[in-house]
Amino acid sequence: MPPAIELRGVSLTRGSTRILHEVSWTVAPGTCAAILGPNGSGKSTLARLLACHLWPSGGQALILGHAFGQTNLLALRRSIRLVQATGPLEVDASLTTHEIVLTGFFSTIGLYDPVTSLMQARARRLLRQVGLSHVAEHAYATLSSGERVRCLIARALARKPRLLLLDEPTAGLDLRAREQVLATIEGMFHTRTAPPTVVMITHHVEELPPATSEVLVLSAGHVAASGEPRKTLRADILSRVYGCPLKTRHVGGRWYVQVHSHAWKQLIGTK
């Protein structure tokens, strides 16, 4: 199979501002990848490009084997789902959790079309998969922030996308809710069914699930590093990207960053 993502010198300019600078990156199908970088590094812009909502200004982008300019992007989007936990509300919050998942079959805000028994059964399975069976009949509006993210992930999986983009899925969550979301993502790669290609977009190294096998580190729209985590999540690379002296460690299959308090005065420009 062709790569799920293949970028060759992709650039993107808006007005007089160049947001992405000759980004090259390849992600194998069925793997978990991540786009990492500080605010303003171009992560969310790249996510929208991967979702086929933005067109590159230069270079070549191939998504699921289809090249921009040579394929129907509207048709291609049917195989891609973008979940933005902090983005605009994409669902009717008065619907139940179960009904929200069902809207994923139609890509609609509300539930307007007839639902088959197969859809009902798949929605129930997805709710079990993300740990939300106990709130299946609760209104979406009553769910916690973490439960809403997991519900949106289940909704995104309804039509079995080939590419799932998760833009800062743990933003604003407390520790337990964050870990529940990460467990949901990791669980996709430990089931009998073939997982979609998953791309996590995040600021934080500790939010990468153990299944992450490919990382793209962005800095001001440039590629600072790309490749497997041991190659990209090095202290020297991340210290340079974040402008902050730090250390990295790998424990229990996950990566963590440590910034010593001795560096704080340096960070705020005092002695």
N, C-alpha and C positions, 0 to 999 in steps of 0.2 A: 504494500500500500504506500501511496505517496505520503510525505510528511503532512501532519495536520496543519502546521504553520510553516511557511517558508518565506522569509523576508530577505530581499537582496538589495541592500543599499537604499532602504526606504527613507524618504524625507517627507516632511509635511510642513507647509507654510500657511499661516493665516494672516492676511494683510501683509505687513512688513516684518512679522515675527516668524522666525523659523522655530517650530516646536520640536520636531524630530530631525536628527542629522544622520543620514546614511546608516540606518539601523539594519543590521543583518542578524537573523536569528532563525533557527530551525528547531521544531518540536515534533517528536515522533508521535504517531497516533496512539491513543489509549494510555497516555502517560499523564502525570501530574507535573505541571511546570509553574513557574512563578515569575512575575515581573516585580522587581524590588527597587525602591529608590525613595528619596526624600520628596517633600512637597515641591511641585513645580518641575519635576524631572521628566514629565511627559507620559507617566504611567497610564492615566485615564484616557488621554488622547490616543495612545497606542491601543488600549482596550477597545475604544470605539472604532478604530480602524480594523482591528481583528474581527469585530462584530459586523463589519461591512456597512457601517454608518458614515464613515469618512473615507475619502479617496486620497491616496498618497499623491504628493506633488512631484515626487521623483522616485526612481527605483521601481522594483517589481515586487508585488505581494501576491502570494498564492495561499489560499485558504482552503483546506480540505482538497487540495489538488487542483483548485480552480483559480485561474489568474484573473486579477482585476483587468478589465478591458476586453476580456475574452469570454466572459460568462455573465449570466443573468444574476446579478447580486440579490435581487428580491427573492428569487428561487433559492439561492444559496443560504440566505438568512433563515430559512425554515429548518436548517440543520444546525443552527447556532443559537445559543441562549446566553444573554447577558443579564446577570443579577447584580443590581446596584442597591445595596442595603440602605445607603444614605441618599439615593436618588429620588426622583418624584414618585409619588404613590401610583403604582400601576394596576392596582386592584380595587374592587369595591369592598371597603373595610367592614361593611355590614354583613357580608357573606360569612359562612362558617369556614373553618380551616379546611374541611373536606371539600367544600365548594370552591375555595380558592385554588386548590390543586387541580380540580376539574377544569377551571378556566384555562389551564395550561395546554389543554388539548386544542383549544381554539384560538389561543393568543389574544384573548379579549379581557377587558377590564371587569365586565360582569359575566354572568352565566345566562346566555340567551338561547343556546341551542340544545336540542335533545341530547341526553347523556345515555350511552349504552351501558349494559351490565359489565362489559369488559373494561370500560373506562372507570366505572365505579370500583371494580376490583383492583385495578392498577393504582388508583388513587389511595385506596386503603393500604396496599403494599408499600407505597412510597411513604405514607405517613408512619408506618411501622419502621421503615428504614431510617427515617430521620428522628424517630423517637417522639412522635406527636400524636400517637393513637389516642391518648387520654384526653386530648383537647380537640378531637376531630369535629365535634359538634359545637364548639365554642366559637363565638364571633371573632373574626380576625382582629377587630378593634380591641378586644380584651387580651390579646396575647402580649407577652413580654417582647422586648426588642429581639432577644435571641431566638425566641420561638418564631417570630415573624421571619427572621432570616432563614431558618430551617424550613419553614413553610414555603418560602419563595424558591428555595433550592428544590424542594419536592415538586413544586409547580413547574419549574424549569425542566425537570427530568421527565415530565409526563409524556412528551412526544419523542423521547429517546434521542436527544440531540447528539450530534457527533462531536461538537465543540461546546464546552460550558465555560463561560468567562465569569469569574467572581470578583467584582470590583470592591475591594475593602469590605469583605463580608463580616468582619468582626469589629468594625469601627463602632466605638461607643459602648461596647458590651463589657460587663463585668467579667471577672476571671472564669466563673463557672459557665456562664453563657458562651464565652469565647471558646472554652474547651469543648462544649457540646457541639458548636458549629464545626470546629476542627475535627472532632470525632466523626461527624456526619460526612465531611469531605473524605477523610481517610477511609471510612467504611465503603465508599464506592469502589475502592481498589482491593477489597477483600470479599467480594461477592462472586457468585458463579457466573453472572452475566458480564459481558464485556463492558467496561466503563467507557464513558466518553473521554476525550482529551479534556483535561481540566487545567485552566490557567488561573492562578491566584494573583491578584494585584494588591499589593500591600506596602506599607511603610516599614513593617516590623519583622525582623528575622524570626522571632519566636512564634509568629503566626504561620510558619510554613509547616504543613503536616509531614510526617516521616516519608510518605510516598513521593515527595517532591524529588524529581530526578534531574531537572533542568531549571536553571535560574538565569534570568536576564537582569543585570543591574544597570539602571539608567542614572545618568547624572547630567542635568541640564539638557536633556534630549539626546545625549550621546551615549553610546554603549561603553560603560566602564568595565564590564566583564560579562561573559556568558559561558555557560557550560554546567557541569555537575556541581552540586553544592560545595564539595571540598575544594574545588578550584575557585569558585566565585565568592564564597562567604568567608574570605580571609580578612584578618584584622587590618592589614595594610590597605586593602582595596576599600573596605567599608569605612575606615577612618578617613580616607581621602574623599569618598563620596559624600559622607555626612558632615565633613568638616569638624570631626570630633574624635579625639583619641579614645580608642575602645579596644576591647579584647573579645574574641569569639570562642565559644566552646560547644562541643557536640556531646550531648548526654541523652541517653535513652532514645536515640533515633531522631532527636530534635536539636535545632541550633538555637543558641542564646547569645546575646550581646551584653557585655558589661562595661559600663562607664564609671570609672572611679571618681568619687567626690573631689579628689584632688584636682581634677580637670575643670571643675565648675567655674572657678575664677577666670580661667583662660577663655571659657566659652562666652562669658559675658563681658570680657574685655577689661577685667580688673586684676590687680596684682595682690 
